[in-house]
Amino acid sequence: MDLRQLRIGYVPLSRNLDRPGDRRRFVYYAKSRNLSFEIAKPDGKYDVVVVSQSADLSIWSEYDKGGAKIVYDFIDSYLAVPRNSIKGRLRGLAKYLSGQSRHPRLDHWKALESMCARADAVICTTQEQARDISPFCSNGHLILDVHSMVARTCKTDYQAGEVFNLVWEGIADNVYAFNHLRNVLARLQARHKIALHLITDLEFRRYLGLYGKTQTSHLAHGLCDRVYLYEWNEQMCANIICASDLAVIPIDLSDPLVRGKPENKLMLFWRMGVPTVTSATPAYERAMAKAGLRMACHDENEWFDTLEKYITDEAARRSAGLAGKSLAASDYGEEVILRKWDKLFSSILAPSACP
């Protein structure tokens, strides 16, 4: 059995396969290993179906045609959301009413658990998520994103100019996390000339990606005196990031879903040698410890002290950038990630099936 000769279906995050979760994960693996795949249809017959997190769980958790193997690419920590969360309780109903689920699955936690139980293998992104998934599927694999298409250049100059440039990259909805840094940024700009550069979508739909059209500038307004928005562009993203002095990744640590995110964004910055200050999520703290850095912050005082240290110390910025770059290349390199996909497919198919 050869994986390249099997009929593989993929249930994507986006129809055009243009979402980062498509391009940086299974789609990149398939292209790298010369695998053919098609967009999976519920009435189709496949040898393997890779189901993304945005799939209709009411359909794919019950898919059973021709003995197909199911891989569930479950990248976010939805199982960590408390059962008393209002948003969590409404998520299943919202997916049904918006047409994202064909059949009502009002308890979204149970829908996720059923999908994990149906899967022959589940991909996760953190140790905590793997623990939450293990009661429903014993074949879990921790696989992060490939960033080769974005990290096109590396930072070489760690000198800062008259204005110190902070940078952030991500989906627009997450700009709200900078509200936790408003006081810190105000204190910093009372002592330093700083600018904040945000690389993201200039507008987005706030609810389910379908409703509540919002201008990102409304979220960014007033964060500091100098805020610059850039439309996310794969060709230019690395140039903007590497021209900046320091990356920041603020996270709302009180929100279990975002607190449970993996170190993907940190690795994106580190691949380009950019020193980065983050909130102290479990994943970021582990990565910082591996790199021998103390740049994960628990509160406003730690944020202020850490940012000021790196604003005023060029040698520290260079050391942090190079340490992060070294770890990203060794422990999170592209071939390391691709081999994890190989191991995943070997776990559900004969070992000789892998490229």
C-alpha positions as CSV (number, residue, x, y, z in Angstrom):
1,M,0.0,0.0,0.0
2,D,1.4,3.4,-1.1
3,L,-0.1,6.6,0.4
4,R,0.3,8.2,-3.0
5,Q,-2.0,5.6,-4.6
6,L,-4.8,6.0,-2.1
7,R,-7.8,8.2,-2.6
8,I,-7.4,11.0,-0.1
9,G,-10.2,13.5,0.7
10,Y,-9.7,16.7,2.6
11,V,-12.3,18.8,4.4
12,P,-10.7,22.3,4.3
13,L,-11.0,25.4,6.4
14,S,-11.6,27.4,3.2
15,R,-12.9,26.5,-0.2
16,N,-9.9,28.0,-2.0
17,L,-7.4,26.5,0.4
18,D,-6.1,30.0,1.2
19,R,-6.6,30.0,5.0
20,P,-3.3,29.6,7.0
21,G,-4.6,26.4,8.6
22,D,-4.9,24.9,5.1
23,R,-1.7,26.1,3.5
24,R,0.5,25.6,6.5
25,R,-0.7,22.2,7.5
26,F,-2.1,19.3,5.5
27,V,-2.0,21.0,2.1
28,Y,1.7,21.9,2.6
29,Y,2.4,18.3,3.6
30,A,0.6,16.9,0.6
31,K,2.5,19.1,-1.8
32,S,5.8,18.3,-0.1
33,R,5.2,14.6,-0.3
34,N,3.6,14.7,-3.8
35,L,0.3,13.4,-2.6
36,S,-2.9,13.9,-4.6
37,F,-6.1,14.8,-2.8
38,E,-9.5,16.1,-3.5
39,I,-12.0,18.2,-1.5
40,A,-14.0,15.5,0.4
41,K,-17.7,15.1,-0.1
42,P,-19.9,13.3,2.5
43,D,-21.2,10.9,-0.2
44,G,-17.8,10.2,-1.6
45,K,-15.7,7.1,-0.9
46,Y,-12.1,7.6,0.2
47,D,-9.3,5.6,1.7
48,V,-8.3,8.5,4.0
49,V,-10.2,11.7,4.9
50,V,-8.4,14.5,6.7
51,V,-11.0,16.6,8.5
52,S,-10.2,20.1,9.4
53,Q,-11.5,21.9,12.5
54,S,-14.1,23.9,10.5
55,A,-15.7,20.8,9.1
56,D,-19.4,19.9,9.7
57,L,-18.9,17.6,12.7
58,S,-22.5,16.4,12.5
59,I,-21.6,14.7,9.2
60,W,-18.0,13.7,9.5
61,S,-18.3,12.3,13.0
62,E,-20.6,9.7,11.5
63,Y,-18.8,9.1,8.2
64,D,-18.4,5.4,7.5
65,K,-17.9,4.5,3.9
66,G,-15.6,1.7,2.6
67,G,-13.6,1.5,5.8
68,A,-12.1,5.0,5.4
69,K,-9.5,6.1,7.9
70,I,-10.2,9.5,9.5
71,V,-7.7,12.0,10.6
72,Y,-9.1,15.0,12.6
73,D,-6.9,18.1,12.5
74,F,-8.1,19.6,15.8
75,I,-5.9,22.7,16.3
76,D,-7.6,24.7,19.0
77,S,-8.4,24.0,22.6
78,Y,-12.2,24.0,22.5
79,L,-12.4,21.1,24.9
80,A,-10.8,23.3,27.5
81,V,-13.6,25.8,27.4
82,P,-15.6,25.5,30.7
83,R,-19.0,23.9,30.4
84,N,-20.6,27.0,31.9
85,S,-19.3,29.3,29.2
86,I,-22.3,31.1,27.5
87,K,-20.4,31.3,24.2
88,G,-19.5,27.7,24.4
89,R,-23.1,26.7,25.1
90,L,-24.3,28.7,22.1
91,R,-21.6,27.5,19.7
92,G,-23.4,24.4,18.5
93,L,-26.7,26.2,18.0
94,A,-24.9,29.0,16.1
95,K,-23.2,26.6,13.8
96,Y,-26.6,25.0,13.0
97,L,-28.5,28.2,12.4
98,S,-25.7,29.6,10.2
99,G,-25.6,26.5,8.1
100,Q,-22.2,25.3,9.2
101,S,-23.8,22.2,10.6
102,R,-26.3,20.2,8.5
103,H,-27.8,18.5,11.6
104,P,-28.2,20.2,15.1
105,R,-25.5,19.3,17.6
106,L,-26.5,21.7,20.4
107,D,-23.8,20.4,22.7
108,H,-20.6,21.4,20.9
109,W,-18.4,19.7,23.4
110,K,-20.1,16.4,22.7
111,A,-19.8,17.0,18.9
112,L,-16.1,17.5,19.3
113,E,-15.8,14.4,21.5
114,S,-17.7,12.3,18.9
115,M,-15.4,13.5,16.2
116,C,-12.3,12.6,18.2
117,A,-13.9,9.2,19.0
118,R,-14.6,8.5,15.3
119,A,-11.2,9.5,14.2
120,D,-8.4,7.0,13.7
121,A,-5.9,9.7,14.6
122,V,-6.3,13.2,16.0
123,I,-3.8,16.0,15.5
124,C,-3.5,18.5,18.3
125,T,-1.1,21.4,18.9
126,T,-0.3,21.5,22.7
127,Q,0.4,19.0,25.5
128,E,-2.7,20.2,27.4
129,Q,-4.9,19.6,24.3
130,A,-3.4,16.2,23.9
131,R,-4.5,15.4,27.5
132,D,-8.0,16.6,26.9
133,I,-8.3,14.5,23.7
134,S,-6.8,11.3,25.1
135,P,-10.1,9.9,26.7
136,F,-11.7,9.9,23.2
137,C,-8.8,8.9,20.9
138,S,-5.6,7.3,22.0
139,N,-3.8,8.0,18.8
140,G,-2.9,11.7,19.2
141,H,-0.2,13.5,17.3
142,L,1.2,17.0,18.2
143,I,1.9,18.8,14.9
144,L,2.5,22.6,14.4
145,D,2.5,24.8,11.3
146,V,5.1,25.0,8.6
147,H,6.0,28.7,7.9
148,S,8.4,28.4,5.0
149,M,6.0,30.4,2.7
150,V,6.0,33.3,5.1
151,A,9.4,33.4,6.7
152,R,11.2,34.4,3.5
153,T,13.9,36.5,5.1
154,C,15.7,36.8,8.4
155,K,16.6,39.8,10.7
156,T,20.2,40.7,10.7
157,D,20.3,44.3,12.0
158,Y,19.3,44.6,15.7
159,Q,20.0,48.3,16.0
160,A,17.0,50.5,16.8
161,G,16.3,54.0,15.4
162,E,14.9,57.0,17.1
163,V,11.4,55.3,17.1
164,F,11.4,51.8,18.5
165,N,9.2,49.6,16.4
166,L,7.0,46.8,17.9
167,V,5.3,44.3,15.5
168,W,2.5,41.8,15.7
169,E,1.0,39.5,13.0
170,G,-2.3,37.5,13.2
171,I,-6.0,37.4,12.5
172,A,-7.8,40.7,13.0
173,D,-10.2,39.4,15.7
174,N,-7.2,38.9,18.0
175,V,-6.2,42.6,18.0
176,Y,-8.5,42.9,21.0
177,A,-5.8,41.3,23.1
178,F,-3.9,44.5,22.9
179,N,-6.4,46.0,25.3
180,H,-4.4,44.2,28.0
181,L,-1.4,46.2,27.0
182,R,-2.9,49.7,26.8
183,N,-1.5,50.7,30.2
184,V,1.9,49.2,29.4
185,L,2.1,51.0,26.1
186,A,1.1,54.3,27.7
187,R,3.8,53.9,30.3
188,L,6.4,53.0,27.7
189,Q,5.6,55.9,25.4
190,A,6.0,58.3,28.3
191,R,9.7,57.3,28.3
192,H,10.4,56.1,24.7
193,K,9.2,56.9,21.2
194,I,7.5,53.7,20.2
195,A,5.4,52.6,17.2
196,L,3.1,49.5,16.9
197,H,2.9,47.8,13.5
198,L,-0.1,45.3,13.1
199,I,-0.1,43.0,10.1
200,T,-3.6,41.6,9.6
201,D,-6.9,41.9,7.7
202,L,-8.1,45.5,7.6
203,E,-11.7,44.3,8.1
204,F,-13.2,41.0,9.3
205,R,-16.5,39.4,10.3
206,R,-16.6,39.0,14.1
207,Y,-19.1,36.2,14.5
208,L,-18.5,32.8,13.0
209,G,-16.6,34.5,10.2
210,L,-19.9,35.4,8.7
211,Y,-21.5,38.2,10.6
212,G,-20.6,41.5,12.2
213,K,-18.4,43.2,9.7
214,T,-15.8,45.2,11.6
215,Q,-13.0,47.6,10.7
216,T,-9.7,46.5,12.4
217,S,-8.8,50.2,12.8
218,H,-11.6,50.4,15.4
219,L,-9.8,47.8,17.6
220,A,-6.4,49.4,17.1
221,H,-7.5,52.9,17.8
222,G,-5.7,54.5,20.7
223,L,-3.4,51.7,21.6
224,C,-0.5,54.1,21.3
225,D,0.3,57.4,19.5
226,R,1.8,55.6,16.5
227,V,-0.2,52.6,15.3
228,Y,0.2,51.3,11.7
229,L,-2.0,48.8,10.0
230,Y,-0.9,46.6,7.1
231,E,-3.0,44.3,5.0
232,W,-1.7,40.8,5.5
233,N,0.4,39.9,2.4
234,E,2.5,36.8,2.1
235,Q,5.1,38.5,0.0
236,M,5.6,41.5,2.2
237,C,4.9,40.1,5.7
238,A,8.5,39.0,6.5
239,N,9.9,42.3,5.3
240,I,7.8,44.3,7.7
241,I,8.4,41.9,10.6
242,C,12.2,41.9,10.1
243,A,12.4,45.7,9.7
244,S,10.8,46.0,13.2
245,D,12.8,45.8,16.4
246,L,10.8,43.5,18.6
247,A,7.7,41.3,18.2
248,V,4.9,41.1,20.8
249,I,2.2,38.5,21.3
250,P,-0.3,39.5,24.0
251,I,-2.8,36.9,25.1
252,D,-5.9,37.1,27.3
253,L,-4.7,34.6,29.9
254,S,-8.2,34.5,31.5
255,D,-9.7,32.9,28.3
256,P,-9.1,29.2,28.3
257,L,-9.4,28.9,24.5
258,V,-6.8,31.5,23.6
259,R,-4.6,30.6,26.6
260,G,-4.5,27.1,25.2
261,K,-3.1,28.1,21.8
262,P,0.2,26.6,20.7
263,E,3.6,28.4,20.0
264,N,3.0,28.7,16.2
265,K,3.1,32.5,16.2
266,L,6.2,32.6,18.3
267,M,7.9,30.2,16.0
268,L,7.0,32.3,13.0
269,F,8.8,35.3,14.5
270,W,11.7,33.2,15.8
271,R,12.3,31.6,12.3
272,M,13.1,35.1,11.2
273,G,15.4,35.8,14.1
274,V,13.0,38.4,15.6
275,P,13.1,38.7,19.4
276,T,9.7,38.3,20.9
277,V,7.9,39.1,24.1
278,T,4.7,37.1,24.8
279,S,2.1,36.5,27.4
280,A,2.8,33.5,29.7
281,T,0.7,30.8,28.2
282,P,1.8,27.2,28.9
283,A,3.1,26.7,25.3
284,Y,5.0,30.0,25.2
285,E,6.6,29.3,28.6
286,R,7.8,25.9,27.5
287,A,9.2,27.3,24.3
288,M,11.0,30.2,26.1
289,A,12.5,27.7,28.6
290,K,13.8,25.6,25.7
291,A,15.5,28.6,24.2
292,G,16.8,29.8,27.6
293,L,14.8,33.0,27.5
294,R,12.6,34.8,30.1
295,M,10.3,36.8,27.8
296,A,6.9,35.3,28.8
297,C,5.0,37.8,30.9
298,H,2.3,37.1,33.6
299,D,1.1,40.6,34.3
300,E,1.4,44.3,33.3
301,N,4.5,44.9,35.4
302,E,6.3,42.0,33.8
303,W,5.3,43.3,30.4
304,F,6.6,46.7,31.1
305,D,9.9,45.6,32.6
306,T,10.6,43.1,29.8
307,L,9.7,45.5,27.0
308,E,11.8,48.2,28.5
309,K,14.8,45.9,28.9
310,Y,14.7,44.9,25.2
311,I,14.0,48.5,24.1
312,T,17.1,49.7,25.7
313,D,19.5,46.7,25.2
314,E,20.6,45.9,21.6
315,A,22.8,43.1,22.7
316,A,19.9,41.4,24.5
317,R,17.7,41.8,21.4
318,R,20.3,40.2,19.2
319,S,20.9,37.3,21.7
320,A,17.2,36.6,22.1
321,G,16.6,36.7,18.3
322,L,19.4,34.3,17.6
323,A,18.4,31.9,20.4
324,G,14.8,31.8,19.1
325,K,16.0,31.3,15.6
326,S,18.3,28.4,16.6
327,L,15.5,26.6,18.5
328,A,13.0,27.1,15.7
329,A,15.4,25.6,13.2
330,S,16.3,22.6,15.3
331,D,13.2,21.6,17.1
332,Y,10.5,23.0,14.8
333,G,12.2,22.8,11.4
334,E,10.1,22.0,8.3
335,E,11.5,18.5,7.9
336,V,10.8,17.8,11.6
337,I,7.2,18.7,11.1
338,L,6.8,16.8,7.8
339,R,8.2,13.6,9.5
340,K,5.5,14.0,12.2
341,W,2.9,13.9,9.4
342,D,4.6,10.7,8.0
343,K,4.4,9.1,11.5
344,L,0.7,10.1,11.7
345,F,-0.2,8.3,8.5
346,S,2.0,5.3,9.4
347,S,0.0,5.0,12.6
348,I,-3.3,4.4,10.7
349,L,-1.9,2.7,7.6
350,A,0.9,0.2,6.9
351,P,4.3,1.8,7.6
352,S,5.2,1.3,3.9
353,A,2.3,3.6,2.9
354,C,4.3,6.7,3.9
355,P,6.4,8.5,1.2
